[in-house]
Amino acid sequence: MVDWEVEIERPPRPQRHRQRQPEPEPEIQDDELLDLKPLQIEMSDKEEEEEDNDEIQKL
């Protein structure tokens, strides 16, 4: 057992940078109604025929 005390120099703790809290996004206030229309994909007749033929070939 050791009778004397030895002071150990510890390196200073690294200072952690505080994580910046993200700024809250401003709420967008839009009084106008959004004119969103459902998208409809119109297939040409040729594409429809090809798709039908593909389905028939699978059977």
PDB file with one MODEL, atoms N, CA, C and O in Angstrom:
MODEL        1
ATOM      1  N   MET A   1       0.843  -1.186   0.000  1.00  0.00           N
ATOM      2  CA  MET A   1       0.000   0.000   0.000  1.00  0.00           C
ATOM      3  C   MET A   1       0.883   1.243   0.000  1.00  0.00           C
ATOM      4  O   MET A   1       1.934   1.270   0.641  1.00  0.00           O
ATOM      5  N   VAL A   2       0.441   2.282  -0.734  1.00  0.00           N
ATOM      6  CA  VAL A   2       1.276   3.483  -0.866  1.00  0.00           C
ATOM      7  C   VAL A   2       0.840   4.509   0.157  1.00  0.00           C
ATOM      8  O   VAL A   2      -0.352   4.753   0.342  1.00  0.00           O
ATOM      9  N   ASP A   3       1.824   5.114   0.827  1.00  0.00           N
ATOM     10  CA  ASP A   3       1.505   6.089   1.866  1.00  0.00           C
ATOM     11  C   ASP A   3       1.399   7.515   1.325  1.00  0.00           C
ATOM     12  O   ASP A   3       0.742   8.358   1.936  1.00  0.00           O
ATOM     13  N   TRP A   4       2.026   7.789   0.208  1.00  0.00           N
ATOM     14  CA  TRP A   4       2.028   9.175  -0.268  1.00  0.00           C
ATOM     15  C   TRP A   4       0.965   9.393  -1.352  1.00  0.00           C
ATOM     16  O   TRP A   4       0.559   8.458  -2.041  1.00  0.00           O
ATOM     17  N   GLU A   5       0.537  10.619  -1.482  1.00  0.00           N
ATOM     18  CA  GLU A   5      -0.465  10.957  -2.496  1.00  0.00           C
ATOM     19  C   GLU A   5       0.229  11.560  -3.707  1.00  0.00           C
ATOM     20  O   GLU A   5       1.124  12.395  -3.582  1.00  0.00           O
ATOM     21  N   VAL A   6      -0.187  11.137  -4.827  1.00  0.00           N
ATOM     22  CA  VAL A   6       0.388  11.676  -6.058  1.00  0.00           C
ATOM     23  C   VAL A   6      -0.723  12.400  -6.807  1.00  0.00           C
ATOM     24  O   VAL A   6      -1.794  11.849  -7.059  1.00  0.00           O
ATOM     25  N   GLU A   7      -0.437  13.643  -7.152  1.00  0.00           N
ATOM     26  CA  GLU A   7      -1.439  14.384  -7.924  1.00  0.00           C
ATOM     27  C   GLU A   7      -1.242  14.073  -9.400  1.00  0.00           C
ATOM     28  O   GLU A   7      -0.163  14.269  -9.961  1.00  0.00           O
ATOM     29  N   ILE A   8      -2.259  13.608  -9.979  1.00  0.00           N
ATOM     30  CA  ILE A   8      -2.177  13.291 -11.402  1.00  0.00           C
ATOM     31  C   ILE A   8      -2.808  14.450 -12.171  1.00  0.00           C
ATOM     32  O   ILE A   8      -3.933  14.866 -11.895  1.00  0.00           O
ATOM     33  N   GLU A   9      -2.051  14.955 -13.141  1.00  0.00           N
ATOM     34  CA  GLU A   9      -2.610  16.037 -13.957  1.00  0.00           C
ATOM     35  C   GLU A   9      -3.497  15.420 -15.027  1.00  0.00           C
ATOM     36  O   GLU A   9      -3.049  14.666 -15.891  1.00  0.00           O
ATOM     37  N   ARG A  10      -4.738  15.762 -14.936  1.00  0.00           N
ATOM     38  CA  ARG A  10      -5.666  15.247 -15.939  1.00  0.00           C
ATOM     39  C   ARG A  10      -5.826  16.291 -17.039  1.00  0.00           C
ATOM     40  O   ARG A  10      -5.881  17.490 -16.767  1.00  0.00           O
ATOM     41  N   PRO A  11      -5.896  15.836 -18.243  1.00  0.00           N
ATOM     42  CA  PRO A  11      -6.129  16.815 -19.311  1.00  0.00           C
ATOM     43  C   PRO A  11      -7.521  17.414 -19.149  1.00  0.00           C
ATOM     44  O   PRO A  11      -8.442  16.729 -18.704  1.00  0.00           O
ATOM     45  N   PRO A  12      -7.680  18.673 -19.501  1.00  0.00           N
ATOM     46  CA  PRO A  12      -9.005  19.273 -19.334  1.00  0.00           C
ATOM     47  C   PRO A  12     -10.033  18.573 -20.214  1.00  0.00           C
ATOM     48  O   PRO A  12      -9.739  18.134 -21.325  1.00  0.00           O
ATOM     49  N   ARG A  13     -11.218  18.486 -19.693  1.00  0.00           N
ATOM     50  CA  ARG A  13     -12.277  17.835 -20.470  1.00  0.00           C
ATOM     51  C   ARG A  13     -12.582  18.654 -21.716  1.00  0.00           C
ATOM     52  O   ARG A  13     -12.647  19.882 -21.665  1.00  0.00           O
ATOM     53  N   PRO A  14     -12.763  17.978 -22.804  1.00  0.00           N
ATOM     54  CA  PRO A  14     -13.116  18.748 -24.002  1.00  0.00           C
ATOM     55  C   PRO A  14     -14.491  19.383 -23.816  1.00  0.00           C
ATOM     56  O   PRO A  14     -15.436  18.744 -23.353  1.00  0.00           O
ATOM     57  N   GLN A  15     -14.570  20.623 -24.181  1.00  0.00           N
ATOM     58  CA  GLN A  15     -15.855  21.304 -24.019  1.00  0.00           C
ATOM     59  C   GLN A  15     -16.740  20.967 -25.202  1.00  0.00           C
ATOM     60  O   GLN A  15     -16.387  21.186 -26.361  1.00  0.00           O
ATOM     61  N   ARG A  16     -17.876  20.438 -24.880  1.00  0.00           N
ATOM     62  CA  ARG A  16     -18.811  20.088 -25.945  1.00  0.00           C
ATOM     63  C   ARG A  16     -19.591  21.321 -26.336  1.00  0.00           C
ATOM     64  O   ARG A  16     -20.093  22.069 -25.497  1.00  0.00           O
ATOM     65  N   HIS A  17     -19.674  21.503 -27.619  1.00  0.00           N
ATOM     66  CA  HIS A  17     -20.473  22.629 -28.096  1.00  0.00           C
ATOM     67  C   HIS A  17     -21.938  22.268 -27.969  1.00  0.00           C
ATOM     68  O   HIS A  17     -22.360  21.165 -28.315  1.00  0.00           O
ATOM     69  N   ARG A  18     -22.686  23.201 -27.475  1.00  0.00           N
ATOM     70  CA  ARG A  18     -24.120  22.954 -27.382  1.00  0.00           C
ATOM     71  C   ARG A  18     -24.691  22.888 -28.782  1.00  0.00           C
ATOM     72  O   ARG A  18     -24.405  23.724 -29.640  1.00  0.00           O
ATOM     73  N   GLN A  19     -25.491  21.888 -28.981  1.00  0.00           N
ATOM     74  CA  GLN A  19     -26.123  21.791 -30.293  1.00  0.00           C
ATOM     75  C   GLN A  19     -27.172  22.874 -30.409  1.00  0.00           C
ATOM     76  O   GLN A  19     -28.041  23.026 -29.552  1.00  0.00           O
ATOM     77  N   ARG A  20     -27.067  23.616 -31.485  1.00  0.00           N
ATOM     78  CA  ARG A  20     -28.055  24.665 -31.691  1.00  0.00           C
ATOM     79  C   ARG A  20     -29.390  24.040 -32.028  1.00  0.00           C
ATOM     80  O   ARG A  20     -29.492  23.156 -32.878  1.00  0.00           O
ATOM     81  N   GLN A  21     -30.384  24.509 -31.357  1.00  0.00           N
ATOM     82  CA  GLN A  21     -31.709  23.994 -31.678  1.00  0.00           C
ATOM     83  C   GLN A  21     -32.147  24.616 -32.993  1.00  0.00           C
ATOM     84  O   GLN A  21     -32.009  25.823 -33.190  1.00  0.00           O
ATOM     85  N   PRO A  22     -32.669  23.802 -33.883  1.00  0.00           N
ATOM     86  CA  PRO A  22     -33.093  24.364 -35.164  1.00  0.00           C
ATOM     87  C   PRO A  22     -34.207  25.381 -34.955  1.00  0.00           C
ATOM     88  O   PRO A  22     -35.108  25.196 -34.137  1.00  0.00           O
ATOM     89  N   GLU A  23     -34.112  26.445 -35.710  1.00  0.00           N
ATOM     90  CA  GLU A  23     -35.134  27.476 -35.571  1.00  0.00           C
ATOM     91  C   GLU A  23     -36.455  26.934 -36.099  1.00  0.00           C
ATOM     92  O   GLU A  23     -36.487  26.292 -37.148  1.00  0.00           O
ATOM     93  N   PRO A  24     -37.528  27.185 -35.390  1.00  0.00           N
ATOM     94  CA  PRO A  24     -38.815  26.688 -35.886  1.00  0.00           C
ATOM     95  C   PRO A  24     -39.172  27.372 -37.200  1.00  0.00           C
ATOM     96  O   PRO A  24     -39.004  28.580 -37.369  1.00  0.00           O
ATOM     97  N   GLU A  25     -39.669  26.555 -38.121  1.00  0.00           N
ATOM     98  CA  GLU A  25     -40.041  27.119 -39.418  1.00  0.00           C
ATOM     99  C   GLU A  25     -41.281  27.977 -39.249  1.00  0.00           C
ATOM    100  O   GLU A  25     -42.218  27.603 -38.544  1.00  0.00           O
ATOM    101  N   PRO A  26     -41.277  29.126 -39.899  1.00  0.00           N
ATOM    102  CA  PRO A  26     -42.467  29.972 -39.776  1.00  0.00           C
ATOM    103  C   PRO A  26     -43.665  29.307 -40.451  1.00  0.00           C
ATOM    104  O   PRO A  26     -43.547  28.719 -41.526  1.00  0.00           O
ATOM    105  N   GLU A  27     -44.792  29.413 -39.810  1.00  0.00           N
ATOM    106  CA  GLU A  27     -45.985  28.812 -40.394  1.00  0.00           C
ATOM    107  C   GLU A  27     -46.431  29.648 -41.582  1.00  0.00           C
ATOM    108  O   GLU A  27     -46.511  30.874 -41.512  1.00  0.00           O
ATOM    109  N   ILE A  28     -46.713  28.964 -42.651  1.00  0.00           N
ATOM    110  CA  ILE A  28     -47.142  29.669 -43.854  1.00  0.00           C
ATOM    111  C   ILE A  28     -48.650  29.831 -43.783  1.00  0.00           C
ATOM    112  O   ILE A  28     -49.396  28.855 -43.707  1.00  0.00           O
ATOM    113  N   GLN A  29     -49.071  31.055 -43.810  1.00  0.00           N
ATOM    114  CA  GLN A  29     -50.506  31.312 -43.767  1.00  0.00           C
ATOM    115  C   GLN A  29     -50.963  31.694 -45.166  1.00  0.00           C
ATOM    116  O   GLN A  29     -50.614  32.752 -45.691  1.00  0.00           O
ATOM    117  N   ASP A  30     -51.736  30.823 -45.742  1.00  0.00           N
ATOM    118  CA  ASP A  30     -52.210  31.057 -47.099  1.00  0.00           C
ATOM    119  C   ASP A  30     -53.728  31.030 -47.072  1.00  0.00           C
ATOM    120  O   ASP A  30     -54.343  29.993 -46.824  1.00  0.00           O
ATOM    121  N   ASP A  31     -54.310  32.170 -47.327  1.00  0.00           N
ATOM    122  CA  ASP A  31     -55.764  32.251 -47.277  1.00  0.00           C
ATOM    123  C   ASP A  31     -56.420  31.672 -48.526  1.00  0.00           C
ATOM    124  O   ASP A  31     -57.580  31.260 -48.501  1.00  0.00           O
ATOM    125  N   GLU A  32     -55.659  31.649 -49.619  1.00  0.00           N
ATOM    126  CA  GLU A  32     -56.250  31.147 -50.863  1.00  0.00           C
ATOM    127  C   GLU A  32     -56.395  29.633 -50.786  1.00  0.00           C
ATOM    128  O   GLU A  32     -55.562  28.938 -50.204  1.00  0.00           O
ATOM    129  N   LEU A  33     -57.460  29.148 -51.380  1.00  0.00           N
ATOM    130  CA  LEU A  33     -57.647  27.705 -51.427  1.00  0.00           C
ATOM    131  C   LEU A  33     -56.645  27.118 -52.410  1.00  0.00           C
ATOM    132  O   LEU A  33     -56.398  27.669 -53.483  1.00  0.00           O
ATOM    133  N   LEU A  34     -56.087  26.009 -52.021  1.00  0.00           N
ATOM    134  CA  LEU A  34     -55.144  25.372 -52.927  1.00  0.00           C
ATOM    135  C   LEU A  34     -55.926  24.680 -54.031  1.00  0.00           C
ATOM    136  O   LEU A  34     -56.818  23.870 -53.779  1.00  0.00           O
ATOM    137  N   ASP A  35     -55.571  25.015 -55.242  1.00  0.00           N
ATOM    138  CA  ASP A  35     -56.301  24.400 -56.353  1.00  0.00           C
ATOM    139  C   ASP A  35     -55.524  23.190 -56.850  1.00  0.00           C
ATOM    140  O   ASP A  35     -54.963  23.185 -57.945  1.00  0.00           O
ATOM    141  N   LEU A  36     -55.512  22.173 -56.011  1.00  0.00           N
ATOM    142  CA  LEU A  36     -54.848  20.938 -56.392  1.00  0.00           C
ATOM    143  C   LEU A  36     -55.871  20.007 -57.024  1.00  0.00           C
ATOM    144  O   LEU A  36     -56.933  19.738 -56.462  1.00  0.00           O
ATOM    145  N   LYS A  37     -55.528  19.537 -58.180  1.00  0.00           N
ATOM    146  CA  LYS A  37     -56.427  18.614 -58.864  1.00  0.00           C
ATOM    147  C   LYS A  37     -55.757  17.250 -58.895  1.00  0.00           C
ATOM    148  O   LYS A  37     -54.539  17.160 -59.053  1.00  0.00           O
ATOM    149  N   PRO A  38     -56.522  16.212 -58.749  1.00  0.00           N
ATOM    150  CA  PRO A  38     -55.909  14.887 -58.835  1.00  0.00           C
ATOM    151  C   PRO A  38     -55.334  14.669 -60.229  1.00  0.00           C
ATOM    152  O   PRO A  38     -55.960  14.992 -61.239  1.00  0.00           O
ATOM    153  N   LEU A  39     -54.149  14.125 -60.254  1.00  0.00           N
ATOM    154  CA  LEU A  39     -53.502  13.904 -61.539  1.00  0.00           C
ATOM    155  C   LEU A  39     -54.069  12.650 -62.179  1.00  0.00           C
ATOM    156  O   LEU A  39     -54.160  11.594 -61.554  1.00  0.00           O
ATOM    157  N   GLN A  40     -54.438  12.791 -63.409  1.00  0.00           N
ATOM    158  CA  GLN A  40     -54.936  11.640 -64.156  1.00  0.00           C
ATOM    159  C   GLN A  40     -54.010  11.424 -65.345  1.00  0.00           C
ATOM    160  O   GLN A  40     -53.766  12.332 -66.139  1.00  0.00           O
ATOM    161  N   ILE A  41     -53.514  10.228 -65.444  1.00  0.00           N
ATOM    162  CA  ILE A  41     -52.631   9.920 -66.561  1.00  0.00           C
ATOM    163  C   ILE A  41     -53.490   9.344 -67.669  1.00  0.00           C
ATOM    164  O   ILE A  41     -54.137   8.307 -67.519  1.00  0.00           O
ATOM    165  N   GLU A  42     -53.473  10.038 -68.762  1.00  0.00           N
ATOM    166  CA  GLU A  42     -54.259   9.553 -69.895  1.00  0.00           C
ATOM    167  C   GLU A  42     -53.353   8.718 -70.774  1.00  0.00           C
ATOM    168  O   GLU A  42     -52.299   9.169 -71.222  1.00  0.00           O
ATOM    169  N   MET A  43     -53.782   7.504 -71.009  1.00  0.00           N
ATOM    170  CA  MET A  43     -52.995   6.628 -71.852  1.00  0.00           C
ATOM    171  C   MET A  43     -53.525   6.715 -73.268  1.00  0.00           C
ATOM    172  O   MET A  43     -54.732   6.792 -73.500  1.00  0.00           O
ATOM    173  N   SER A  44     -52.613   6.701 -74.192  1.00  0.00           N
ATOM    174  CA  SER A  44     -53.043   6.708 -75.587  1.00  0.00           C
ATOM    175  C   SER A  44     -53.621   5.336 -75.927  1.00  0.00           C
ATOM    176  O   SER A  44     -53.396   4.363 -75.207  1.00  0.00           O
ATOM    177  N   ASP A  45     -54.347   5.268 -77.004  1.00  0.00           N
ATOM    178  CA  ASP A  45     -54.964   4.003 -77.409  1.00  0.00           C
ATOM    179  C   ASP A  45     -53.906   2.929 -77.652  1.00  0.00           C
ATOM    180  O   ASP A  45     -54.107   1.759 -77.326  1.00  0.00           O
ATOM    181  N   LYS A  46     -52.786   3.339 -78.225  1.00  0.00           N
ATOM    182  CA  LYS A  46     -51.729   2.357 -78.503  1.00  0.00           C
ATOM    183  C   LYS A  46     -51.225   1.740 -77.205  1.00  0.00           C
ATOM    184  O   LYS A  46     -51.057   0.524 -77.115  1.00  0.00           O
ATOM    185  N   GLU A  47     -50.987   2.573 -76.208  1.00  0.00           N
ATOM    186  CA  GLU A  47     -50.479   2.053 -74.938  1.00  0.00           C
ATOM    187  C   GLU A  47     -51.489   1.105 -74.304  1.00  0.00           C
ATOM    188  O   GLU A  47     -51.113   0.080 -73.735  1.00  0.00           O
ATOM    189  N   GLU A  48     -52.762   1.446 -74.400  1.00  0.00           N
ATOM    190  CA  GLU A  48     -53.793   0.573 -73.832  1.00  0.00           C
ATOM    191  C   GLU A  48     -53.789  -0.773 -74.538  1.00  0.00           C
ATOM    192  O   GLU A  48     -53.887  -1.819 -73.896  1.00  0.00           O
ATOM    193  N   GLU A  49     -53.677  -0.745 -75.853  1.00  0.00           N
ATOM    194  CA  GLU A  49     -53.672  -2.002 -76.606  1.00  0.00           C
ATOM    195  C   GLU A  49     -52.463  -2.847 -76.221  1.00  0.00           C
ATOM    196  O   GLU A  49     -52.575  -4.058 -76.031  1.00  0.00           O
ATOM    197  N   GLU A  50     -51.297  -2.191 -76.108  1.00  0.00           N
ATOM    198  CA  GLU A  50     -50.091  -2.931 -75.741  1.00  0.00           C
ATOM    199  C   GLU A  50     -50.241  -3.545 -74.350  1.00  0.00           C
ATOM    200  O   GLU A  50     -49.829  -4.681 -74.116  1.00  0.00           O
ATOM    201  N   GLU A  51     -50.824  -2.796 -73.447  1.00  0.00           N
ATOM    202  CA  GLU A  51     -51.000  -3.306 -72.091  1.00  0.00           C
ATOM    203  C   GLU A  51     -51.961  -4.493 -72.099  1.00  0.00           C
ATOM    204  O   GLU A  51     -51.727  -5.492 -71.418  1.00  0.00           O
ATOM    205  N   ASP A  52     -53.030  -4.382 -72.863  1.00  0.00           N
ATOM    206  CA  ASP A  52     -53.980  -5.486 -72.970  1.00  0.00           C
ATOM    207  C   ASP A  52     -53.291  -6.717 -73.542  1.00  0.00           C
ATOM    208  O   ASP A  52     -53.496  -7.830 -73.057  1.00  0.00           O
ATOM    209  N   ASN A  53     -52.479  -6.519 -74.568  1.00  0.00           N
ATOM    210  CA  ASN A  53     -51.780  -7.646 -75.183  1.00  0.00           C
ATOM    211  C   ASN A  53     -50.822  -8.292 -74.185  1.00  0.00           C
ATOM    212  O   ASN A  53     -50.698  -9.516 -74.139  1.00  0.00           O
ATOM    213  N   ASP A  54     -50.150  -7.472 -73.393  1.00  0.00           N
ATOM    214  CA  ASP A  54     -49.227  -8.012 -72.395  1.00  0.00           C
ATOM    215  C   ASP A  54     -49.982  -8.875 -71.389  1.00  0.00           C
ATOM    216  O   ASP A  54     -49.511  -9.946 -71.006  1.00  0.00           O
ATOM    217  N   GLU A  55     -51.141  -8.412 -70.966  1.00  0.00           N
ATOM    218  CA  GLU A  55     -51.925  -9.176 -69.998  1.00  0.00           C
ATOM    219  C   GLU A  55     -52.386 -10.494 -70.603  1.00  0.00           C
ATOM    220  O   GLU A  55     -52.388 -11.524 -69.928  1.00  0.00           O
ATOM    221  N   ILE A  56     -52.769 -10.466 -71.854  1.00  0.00           N
ATOM    222  CA  ILE A  56     -53.237 -11.683 -72.515  1.00  0.00           C
ATOM    223  C   ILE A  56     -52.088 -12.681 -72.632  1.00  0.00           C
ATOM    224  O   ILE A  56     -52.277 -13.882 -72.442  1.00  0.00           O
ATOM    225  N   GLN A  57     -50.883 -12.166 -72.950  1.00  0.00           N
ATOM    226  CA  GLN A  57     -49.729 -13.055 -73.100  1.00  0.00           C
ATOM    227  C   GLN A  57     -49.360 -13.703 -71.769  1.00  0.00           C
ATOM    228  O   GLN A  57     -48.885 -14.839 -71.748  1.00  0.00           O
ATOM    229  N   LYS A  58     -49.571 -13.003 -70.666  1.00  0.00           N
ATOM    230  CA  LYS A  58     -49.256 -13.571 -69.358  1.00  0.00           C
ATOM    231  C   LYS A  58     -50.143 -14.769 -69.056  1.00  0.00           C
ATOM    232  O   LYS A  58     -49.716 -15.714 -68.393  1.00  0.00           O
ATOM    233  N   LEU A  59     -51.378 -14.728 -69.542  1.00  0.00           N
ATOM    234  CA  LEU A  59     -52.299 -15.835 -69.300  1.00  0.00           C
ATOM    235  C   LEU A  59     -51.868 -16.983 -70.152  1.00  0.00           C
ATOM    236  O   LEU A  59     -52.495 -18.043 -70.124  1.00  0.00           O
TER     237      LEU A  59
ENDMDL
END
